[in-house]
Amino acid sequence: MREQQPGVPLLLDLQVFDANSCEVLPNVMVDFWHANATGVYGGYSAEGTEGETWLRGLAETNNEGVAQMTTIFPGHYDGRFPLPFPS
């Protein structure tokens, strides 16, 4: 998913479950897509990155409903919540 994008490595574990029964959901495809370390999205025409595939990926949940993806920590961009959090 990283495709040579520089940044701080990040291992994501995400569990998918049924909100009504709390049963885990195996064999679900999870779509990951986020900004790079400078806040730019790949594959987004407004960013000038149309056709790029970096920081996009699919992962299937296992028997415990967990999907795992190795990526980088996303950067800040205008429009995202202000940092640090307001008090």
TIVO-2410 file (N, C-alpha, C; in nm, 3 decimals):
# residues 87
REC num residu      c1      c2      c3 atome chaine
REC   1      M   0.082  -0.120   0.000     N      A
REC   1      M   0.000   0.000   0.000    CA      A
REC   1      M   0.086   0.126   0.000     C      A
REC   2      R   0.203   0.120   0.056     N      A
REC   2      R   0.286   0.242   0.071    CA      A
REC   2      R   0.346   0.289  -0.060     C      A
REC   3      E   0.381   0.196  -0.147     N      A
REC   3      E   0.441   0.229  -0.277    CA      A
REC   3      E   0.549   0.336  -0.269     C      A
REC   4      Q   0.644   0.318  -0.181     N      A
REC   4      Q   0.760   0.405  -0.166    CA      A
REC   4      Q   0.727   0.544  -0.110     C      A
REC   5      Q   0.608   0.564  -0.055     N      A
REC   5      Q   0.576   0.692   0.009    CA      A
REC   5      Q   0.655   0.702   0.139     C      A
REC   6      P   0.726   0.814   0.160     N      A
REC   6      P   0.803   0.830   0.285    CA      A
REC   6      P   0.710   0.861   0.401     C      A
REC   7      G   0.751   0.823   0.520     N      A
REC   7      G   0.673   0.855   0.639    CA      A
REC   7      G   0.697   0.757   0.751     C      A
REC   8      V   0.632   0.783   0.862     N      A
REC   8      V   0.643   0.699   0.981    CA      A
REC   8      V   0.560   0.572   0.958     C      A
REC   9      P   0.622   0.453   0.967     N      A
REC   9      P   0.548   0.329   0.946    CA      A
REC   9      P   0.431   0.315   1.045     C      A
REC  10      L   0.323   0.258   0.997     N      A
REC  10      L   0.202   0.240   1.078    CA      A
REC  10      L   0.140   0.105   1.042     C      A
REC  11      L   0.119   0.020   1.143     N      A
REC  11      L   0.051  -0.108   1.123    CA      A
REC  11      L  -0.090  -0.093   1.177     C      A
REC  12      L  -0.188  -0.108   1.088     N      A
REC  12      L  -0.329  -0.096   1.127    CA      A
REC  12      L  -0.391  -0.233   1.142     C      A
REC  13      D  -0.463  -0.254   1.251     N      A
REC  13      D  -0.548  -0.372   1.271    CA      A
REC  13      D  -0.689  -0.318   1.287     C      A
REC  14      L  -0.781  -0.367   1.207     N      A
REC  14      L  -0.919  -0.321   1.211    CA      A
REC  14      L  -1.009  -0.442   1.220     C      A
REC  15      Q  -1.101  -0.442   1.318     N      A
REC  15      Q  -1.192  -0.556   1.333    CA      A
REC  15      Q  -1.330  -0.515   1.286     C      A
REC  16      V  -1.390  -0.602   1.204     N      A
REC  16      V  -1.524  -0.579   1.151    CA      A
REC  16      V  -1.620  -0.675   1.220     C      A
REC  17      F  -1.731  -0.619   1.270     N      A
REC  17      F  -1.830  -0.703   1.336    CA      A
REC  17      F  -1.970  -0.652   1.307     C      A
REC  18      D  -2.068  -0.738   1.327     N      A
REC  18      D  -2.209  -0.703   1.309    CA      A
REC  18      D  -2.253  -0.618   1.427     C      A
REC  19      A  -2.302  -0.498   1.402     N      A
REC  19      A  -2.340  -0.405   1.509    CA      A
REC  19      A  -2.459  -0.455   1.590     C      A
REC  20      N  -2.542  -0.539   1.531     N      A
REC  20      N  -2.659  -0.590   1.603    CA      A
REC  20      N  -2.626  -0.709   1.692     C      A
REC  21      S  -2.545  -0.802   1.640     N      A
REC  21      S  -2.517  -0.925   1.714    CA      A
REC  21      S  -2.378  -0.926   1.780     C      A
REC  22      C  -2.292  -0.834   1.742     N      A
REC  22      C  -2.152  -0.829   1.788    CA      A
REC  22      C  -2.070  -0.949   1.740     C      A
REC  23      E  -2.122  -1.024   1.643     N      A
REC  23      E  -2.047  -1.135   1.584    CA      A
REC  23      E  -1.943  -1.078   1.488     C      A
REC  24      V  -1.821  -1.133   1.493     N      A
REC  24      V  -1.718  -1.088   1.400    CA      A
REC  24      V  -1.754  -1.132   1.259     C      A
REC  25      L  -1.704  -1.058   1.160     N      A
REC  25      L  -1.737  -1.086   1.020    CA      A
REC  25      L  -1.610  -1.123   0.944     C      A
REC  26      P  -1.589  -1.254   0.922     N      A
REC  26      P  -1.474  -1.296   0.841    CA      A
REC  26      P  -1.503  -1.276   0.692     C      A
REC  27      N  -1.396  -1.274   0.612     N      A
REC  27      N  -1.405  -1.267   0.466    CA      A
REC  27      N  -1.471  -1.139   0.415     C      A
REC  28      V  -1.450  -1.028   0.485     N      A
REC  28      V  -1.499  -0.897   0.442    CA      A
REC  28      V  -1.380  -0.820   0.386     C      A
REC  29      M  -1.397  -0.758   0.270     N      A
REC  29      M  -1.291  -0.676   0.213    CA      A
REC  29      M  -1.300  -0.534   0.270     C      A
REC  30      V  -1.190  -0.487   0.328     N      A
REC  30      V  -1.182  -0.353   0.385    CA      A
REC  30      V  -1.099  -0.267   0.290     C      A
REC  31      D  -1.152  -0.150   0.254     N      A
REC  31      D  -1.086  -0.057   0.163    CA      A
REC  31      D  -1.014   0.050   0.244     C      A
REC  32      F  -0.881   0.053   0.236     N      A
REC  32      F  -0.801   0.154   0.304    CA      A
REC  32      F  -0.760   0.260   0.201     C      A
REC  33      W  -0.771   0.389   0.238     N      A
REC  33      W  -0.727   0.499   0.152    CA      A
REC  33      W  -0.704   0.619   0.240     C      A
REC  34      H  -0.586   0.674   0.237     N      A
REC  34      H  -0.559   0.792   0.320    CA      A
REC  34      H  -0.450   0.878   0.258     C      A
REC  35      A  -0.432   0.997   0.314     N      A
REC  35      A  -0.334   1.093   0.266    CA      A
REC  35      A  -0.192   1.050   0.301     C      A
REC  36      N  -0.096   1.105   0.226     N      A
REC  36      N   0.045   1.077   0.256    CA      A
REC  36      N   0.093   1.166   0.370     C      A
REC  37      A   0.222   1.165   0.398     N      A
REC  37      A   0.277   1.237   0.513    CA      A
REC  37      A   0.261   1.389   0.500     C      A
REC  38      T   0.242   1.439   0.377     N      A
REC  38      T   0.223   1.583   0.357    CA      A
REC  38      T   0.077   1.620   0.339     C      A
REC  39      G  -0.014   1.521   0.354     N      A
REC  39      G  -0.157   1.548   0.346    CA      A
REC  39      G  -0.218   1.538   0.208     C      A
REC  40      V  -0.146   1.479   0.112     N      A
REC  40      V  -0.194   1.466  -0.026    CA      A
REC  40      V  -0.245   1.325  -0.049     C      A
REC  41      Y  -0.360   1.313  -0.118     N      A
REC  41      Y  -0.419   1.184  -0.154    CA      A
REC  41      Y  -0.376   1.141  -0.292     C      A
REC  42      G  -0.343   1.013  -0.309     N      A
REC  42      G  -0.317   0.957  -0.440    CA      A
REC  42      G  -0.448   0.920  -0.508     C      A
REC  43      G  -0.452   0.933  -0.640     N      A
REC  43      G  -0.569   0.892  -0.716    CA      A
REC  43      G  -0.685   0.989  -0.706     C      A
REC  44      Y  -0.654   1.115  -0.681     N      A
REC  44      Y  -0.760   1.215  -0.659    CA      A
REC  44      Y  -0.731   1.334  -0.749     C      A
REC  45      S  -0.820   1.358  -0.846     N      A
REC  45      S  -0.794   1.461  -0.947    CA      A
REC  45      S  -0.774   1.599  -0.887     C      A
REC  46      A  -0.844   1.633  -0.780     N      A
REC  46      A  -0.829   1.764  -0.717    CA      A
REC  46      A  -0.689   1.784  -0.659     C      A
REC  47      E  -0.618   1.675  -0.632     N      A
REC  47      E  -0.482   1.681  -0.578    CA      A
REC  47      E  -0.376   1.675  -0.689     C      A
REC  48      G  -0.420   1.654  -0.815     N      A
REC  48      G  -0.325   1.638  -0.924    CA      A
REC  48      G  -0.257   1.503  -0.924     C      A
REC  49      T  -0.319   1.404  -0.860     N      A
REC  49      T  -0.259   1.270  -0.850    CA      A
REC  49      T  -0.346   1.164  -0.916     C      A
REC  50      E  -0.431   1.204  -1.008     N      A
REC  50      E  -0.520   1.110  -1.076    CA      A
REC  50      E  -0.438   0.998  -1.140     C      A
REC  51      G  -0.482   0.875  -1.123     N      A
REC  51      G  -0.412   0.759  -1.176    CA      A
REC  51      G  -0.309   0.699  -1.082     C      A
REC  52      E  -0.273   0.770  -0.977     N      A
REC  52      E  -0.179   0.717  -0.878    CA      A
REC  52      E  -0.254   0.622  -0.784     C      A
REC  53      T  -0.183   0.522  -0.732     N      A
REC  53      T  -0.249   0.422  -0.647    CA      A
REC  53      T  -0.192   0.415  -0.506     C      A
REC  54      W  -0.095   0.500  -0.473     N      A
REC  54      W  -0.031   0.491  -0.342    CA      A
REC  54      W  -0.127   0.524  -0.228     C      A
REC  55      L  -0.104   0.454  -0.119     N      A
REC  55      L  -0.182   0.463   0.005    CA      A
REC  55      L  -0.329   0.427  -0.016     C      A
REC  56      R  -0.350   0.333  -0.106     N      A
REC  56      R  -0.481   0.271  -0.128    CA      A
REC  56      R  -0.459   0.121  -0.126     C      A
REC  57      G  -0.550   0.049  -0.063     N      A
REC  57      G  -0.535  -0.095  -0.062    CA      A
REC  57      G  -0.656  -0.166  -0.004     C      A
REC  58      L  -0.664  -0.295  -0.034     N      A
REC  58      L  -0.771  -0.381   0.017    CA      A
REC  58      L  -0.709  -0.489   0.104     C      A
REC  59      A  -0.780  -0.525   0.210     N      A
REC  59      A  -0.738  -0.636   0.296    CA      A
REC  59      A  -0.863  -0.711   0.339     C      A
REC  60      E  -0.854  -0.842   0.336     N      A
REC  60      E  -0.967  -0.928   0.375    CA      A
REC  60      E  -0.958  -0.961   0.523     C      A
REC  61      T  -1.073  -0.959   0.591     N      A
REC  61      T  -1.074  -0.996   0.733    CA      A
REC  61      T  -1.051  -1.146   0.748     C      A
REC  62      N  -0.984  -1.182   0.858     N      A
REC  62      N  -0.957  -1.322   0.888    CA      A
REC  62      N  -1.075  -1.382   0.967     C      A
REC  63      N  -1.055  -1.500   1.026     N      A
REC  63      N  -1.161  -1.567   1.101    CA      A
REC  63      N  -1.206  -1.490   1.224     C      A
REC  64      E  -1.121  -1.399   1.275     N      A
REC  64      E  -1.158  -1.315   1.389    CA      A
REC  64      E  -1.213  -1.180   1.344     C      A
REC  65      G  -1.234  -1.164   1.214     N      A
REC  65      G  -1.287  -1.039   1.160    CA      A
REC  65      G  -1.185  -0.928   1.152     C      A
REC  66      V  -1.055  -0.961   1.160     N      A
REC  66      V  -0.950  -0.861   1.162    CA      A
REC  66      V  -0.884  -0.849   1.024     C      A
REC  67      A  -0.874  -0.726   0.976     N      A
REC  67      A  -0.797  -0.694   0.856    CA      A
REC  67      A  -0.674  -0.616   0.902     C      A
REC  68      Q  -0.560  -0.643   0.837     N      A
REC  68      Q  -0.436  -0.577   0.876    CA      A
REC  68      Q  -0.373  -0.512   0.754     C      A
REC  69      M  -0.318  -0.391   0.773     N      A
REC  69      M  -0.252  -0.320   0.664    CA      A
REC  69      M  -0.131  -0.246   0.719     C      A
REC  70      T  -0.019  -0.255   0.649     N      A
REC  70      T   0.100  -0.178   0.682    CA      A
REC  70      T   0.103  -0.056   0.592     C      A
REC  71      T   0.114   0.063   0.650     N      A
REC  71      T   0.109   0.187   0.576    CA      A
REC  71      T   0.199   0.290   0.644     C      A
REC  72      I   0.169   0.418   0.625     N      A
REC  72      I   0.241   0.524   0.695    CA      A
REC  72      I   0.140   0.613   0.766     C      A
REC  73      F   0.187   0.686   0.866     N      A
REC  73      F   0.101   0.778   0.939    CA      A
REC  73      F   0.063   0.892   0.845     C      A
REC  74      P  -0.068   0.920   0.828     N      A
REC  74      P  -0.110   1.025   0.735    CA      A
REC  74      P  -0.079   1.165   0.788     C      A
REC  75      G  -0.055   1.256   0.695     N      A
REC  75      G  -0.025   1.394   0.731    CA      A
REC  75      G  -0.150   1.480   0.740     C      A
REC  76      H  -0.129   1.600   0.790     N      A
REC  76      H  -0.237   1.697   0.807    CA      A
REC  76      H  -0.261   1.773   0.677     C      A
REC  77      Y  -0.386   1.811   0.652     N      A
REC  77      Y  -0.418   1.894   0.537    CA      A
REC  77      Y  -0.530   1.989   0.577     C      A
REC  78      D  -0.544   2.100   0.503     N      A
REC  78      D  -0.652   2.196   0.530    CA      A
REC  78      D  -0.786   2.126   0.522     C      A
REC  79      G  -0.874   2.158   0.616     N      A
REC  79      G  -1.004   2.094   0.621    CA      A
REC  79      G  -1.014   1.987   0.727     C      A
REC  80      R  -0.900   1.931   0.767     N      A
REC  80      R  -0.899   1.833   0.875    CA      A
REC  80      R  -0.906   1.908   1.007     C      A
REC  81      F  -0.948   1.843   1.113     N      A
REC  81      F  -0.961   1.907   1.243    CA      A
REC  81      F  -0.830   1.979   1.279     C      A
REC  82      P  -0.840   2.090   1.354     N      A
REC  82      P  -0.719   2.162   1.392    CA      A
REC  82      P  -0.634   2.084   1.492     C      A
REC  83      L  -0.504   2.102   1.483     N      A
REC  83      L  -0.412   2.038   1.577    CA      A
REC  83      L  -0.343   2.148   1.655     C      A
REC  84      P  -0.319   2.141   1.782     N      A
REC  84      P  -0.374   2.036   1.869    CA      A
REC  84      P  -0.524   2.053   1.889     C      A
REC  85      F  -0.586   1.953   1.949     N      A
REC  85      F  -0.729   1.956   1.972    CA      A
REC  85      F  -0.766   2.079   2.055     C      A
REC  86      P  -0.876   2.146   2.018     N      A
REC  86      P  -0.918   2.262   2.100    CA      A
REC  86      P  -0.962   2.216   2.239     C      A
REC  87      S  -0.943   2.301   2.338     N      A
REC  87      S  -0.981   2.264   2.474    CA      A
REC  87      S  -1.115   2.326   2.510     C      A
***
